[in-house]
Amino acid sequence: MAKLVYGMNVSLDGYVDHDKFATGPALFRHWIEQVRGLTGSVYGRRLYEIMRYWDDDHPEWDAPEREFAVAWRSKPKWVVARSLTSVGPNATLVGDDVEAAIHALKAEREGEIDVGGPDLAGSLTALGLVDEYRLYLHPVVLGGGKPFFTGARPPLRLVTTDRVGEDVVRLTYVPA
């Protein structure tokens, strides 16, 4: 049975914004390895559209960026979106019954399935489907934006802490 994991970069004040965090070489290497190890990813529409950047090669990319793109493209993606009628390569649009679709994915697969996007993660948390939360805590204060937890924070139990790179701490929690 697969485990559903929600993990994102987060500020000290609890917000996520991919444009506001510096990803140094060690953290970027971590994300490459993280994606390589995934069974797949479940995305909400907004984050999926941002991540589609990796579908096309860009001449200005360095070797790690090309490596990330190859890893990302190779993994299946399931996109939860009412406003999309189609999705890109190696992606499947999830229908109306998101809960049943996620239960089926978890039952049919092994390994880790990443949850991408705070709104989707909030919905899946409310349904009791998220098995692990990974907060990549950056030493910045954003003062606003999209919170990591979009709804009521579930009761959690800290299971590990790791330093990733020079200034990021990963906090790993499971439902209590």
Secondary structure by P-SEA (a helix, b strand, c coil): cbbbbbbbbbccccccccccccccaaaaaaaaaaaaaccbbbbcaaaaaaacccccccccccaaaaaaaaaaaabbbbbbccccccccccbbbbccaaaaaaaaaaaacccbbbbccaaaaaaaaaaccccccccccccccccccccccccccccccccccccccccbbbbbbccc
